[in-house]
Amino acid sequence: MNKHKLIITSTAALCLAGAPGALAQVTPAPALELPPAPKWESSANAGLSYTSGNSDTLLVTAGLDTKRKGERDEWAFGAKGAYGKSDGTSNNELAAGYGQYNYLFTERFYGYARVDALYDGIADIDYQVNLSPGVGYYFIKNDRTTLAGEFGPGYMWVKKGGVADDYATLRFTERFEQKLGDKARLWQSLTYLPQIDDWGNYTLAAEIGIEAPIVKDLSLRLVATDLFNSRPAPGKKENDFMLVGGVAYKF
């Protein structure tokens, strides 16, 4: 009995003395720490303008944007709408949305798939949908500044002036964003969509905006958009411009 006790005591003493083989058997492997999953960054915005008296006008705008940037892919979705009246007559009826997925082949070069949809009651556009895959490149990409160009084929389905049509397009896009301090930012984009077999038929969409915080998660914003349609519906103008001030809430 004493002999067995001596063997057990000697083994315990060997472990406590730091025997490498014994410690390797009893020390658990450290847990692997996975990088945090990328988060969605979302923003809701709204604008309101109202006058009464010699002229009664009302303009209401609202929008929602969300995006997520991972190590190898990027997602972005957005929707916006506007409704306006002047002296009892509608002068703005718009709804638009988009979705885009980017897969990064390198840090700057990527492939994308995008869909855009538009309804504009004042311009007599019942629907305009463009689906486009393509490639893009970040000419500038850092924590404060991004400048990207995109190009790809597409296909357009449109109904304006009561007439439906569909045709192949090309998509040329330039996007720029500059952070101004911790929260403020300036952005700009330009998209040119010509019909492949008739370059006289095209749309040109431009946007520029600036946003600055007033309190935590709440910002003031001013956005100008311009949509040029080379062949509008009968009786409608080619160009639509809108300048809207409002607030944005980030979550």
N, C-alpha and C positions, 0 to 999 in steps of 0.2 A: 504493500500500500504506500509506503514512504517513497519507494522507487518511482511509482507513477506520479506522485505529487511533485517529485523533483523534476521529472521530464516536463510536466505542464508548466511549472514555475520557470524553468529555464527557457521554454518557448515564448512565454509572455515577456520575459525580460529581454529576449532577443528582439521582439517586435518594438518594445519601448525604446530600445537602444538605437533604432533607426535602420534595421535591416532592409535594404532596398527591395528584395523579393517579397517580403512580407507586406511592406507598405503598398506595393503595386497592386496587391490583391485586395486590400481593404479600402484604398482611397478612391472615391467615386470620380468619374470623368467630369470636367467642368461642362456646364450646359452651354450650348451654342446660342448666341444672341442674334436673332434675325433682324434685318433692317426694318424700320417701321414702314407699314404700307402707305403708299401715297394717298393723300386726302383730296376730297372734292372741295374746290373753292367756288362758292356761289355768291351771286349778287342779284338782288331784286331792286328795280328802279321804277320811279313814277314821276310824272309831271302833270301840272294842271295850270291852265290859263283860262280866265273868265273875265268878260267885260259886259257891262249893261249900260243902257242910256241911249245915246244916238246910234250906237251899234251894239248889238247883242252877239257876243261870240263865246264859244266854249271849245277848248281843246284838252283832251285827256290822253295821256300816253302811259304805257306800262311795259315792263320788260323783265325778263329773267335770263340770266346767263350762268352757266356752270362749266367747270373745267377740272381736269385732273392730269397731272404730268408725272409719269413714272420714269423709270430708268430707260426703258425701251419703247414705250408707247405714250401717246397723248390723246385725250378725249376732250371734246368741246361740244356743247349744245347751247342753243339760245332760241328765244322767242320774244316777239314784241308786237304791240298793237297800238293803234291810234284811232281816236274818234273825235271829230270836230263838227261844229255847226256855226253858221254865221247868219244872223237874222232869220232863223228858222230853217235854213237850207243846209243840208249836209255838205261839208267841204273837205272831209277827211274820213276815210273808212279803210283802214289798212291792218293787215295781219301778216306776219312773216315769221319764219323759223328756219333753223339750220342745224345740222349735225355733222361732225367731222371726226375721223379717226386717223391718227398718224402713227406709223411704225418706223422707228428710227433704225436705219441700217448702220449709220455711224452717229457720232455726236451731233452732226449738222445735216446730214443727208437723210431724207425720209420719203416713204411712200404714203399716200393718203387716199381715203375714200370720203366723199362729201355729198350731201344732199341739201338743196335749198328749196324753199317753198314760199310763194307770195300770193296774197289776195289783195287787190286794190280796187275797191268799188268806185272811187272817183275817176280812176284811169280806165275803168271798164275792163279790168283784168279779173276774170272769174277764178283763174288759177294759172300759176306759172311754176313749174317744177323742173329743176335741173339736177341731174345725177352725174357725178364726175369722179373718176379715179385719176390719179396722177402722181407726180413726184414734186418734192419741195426741197429747198435748201436754206439753212440759216446763214446768211452772210455775216450777221452779228448775233452772238448769243452769249450773254453773261447775266449776272444777277440784276443789272439795271436796264439793259438795252437788248431788244431783239429786233431783227430785220430779216424777213423771210420772203422768198419768192416761190410761187407755185405754178405748175403748168400741167395740163392734162386734157384729154378728150372728154366729151360729155354728151349728154342727150337731154333735149328740152321737150317738155310737154306744156303747151300753153293754150289758153282760150281767152281771147280778147275781142271785144266788139261782137260777141256772140259766135265767133268763128274759132273752131278748134284746129290746132296744127301741132306737128311734132317734127323735129329735125335734129341732126347731129351738130354739136358745137365744139368749140375749143375754149378752155378756161385759162386766163392769165390773171394772176393775183399777186399783189404786193401787200405785206402787212408789217407795220412798225409799232413798237411800244417802248416808251421811255418812262422809267420811274423817276418821280420828282420828290425826293425825300423818302420817308418810310412808308407813307400811305398814298400820297398824290401820284397821279400818272397822266401821261398824254399818250393817245393812240391815234392811228390813222390806217386806213385800208383803201385799196382800189382794186376793182375786179372788172375785167373786160371779157364779155361773152359774145363772140361773133358766131354766126351760122357758117359751118364749114364750106358749103357750096354757094354761099351768098353773103359775102362779107359786108354788104350794105345793110344787112339785117343784124343788129347787135344791141346789147344792153351794156351800160357802163354804170357801175354802182360805186359811190365813194362815201366815206365816213371819216370824220375827224372829231375827237372829243377830248375833254379834259375833266379830271375829277380830283377833288381835294377834300380831306376830312374836316368835319366840324366838331364831332364828338366821336367816341369810340364806336367803330363799325358803321357810322353814318357819315355820308359824304354828299357834298354838292357836286352836280355835274352839268356840263353844257355840251350838247352833241349836235353837230350839223351833219345831215345826210342829203345826198343828191342822187337821184335815179334818172338816167337818161335812156330813153327807148327810141331807137332810130325810126321805128315804124309803129307808132302808137295806134290805138283803136281810132276808128273814124270820129272826127270831131274833137279829139283830145290832143293836148299838147305833148311835145316830146319830153319835156323836162319837169321833174317834180323835186322841189327843194323843201327841206324842213329844218328848222332850228328850234331845239327844245332844251329848256332848263328844268332841272328837277333834283330829286334826291335819290341816293342809292344806299341800300342796306346790305352789308356783307355778312354771310353766315357760313 
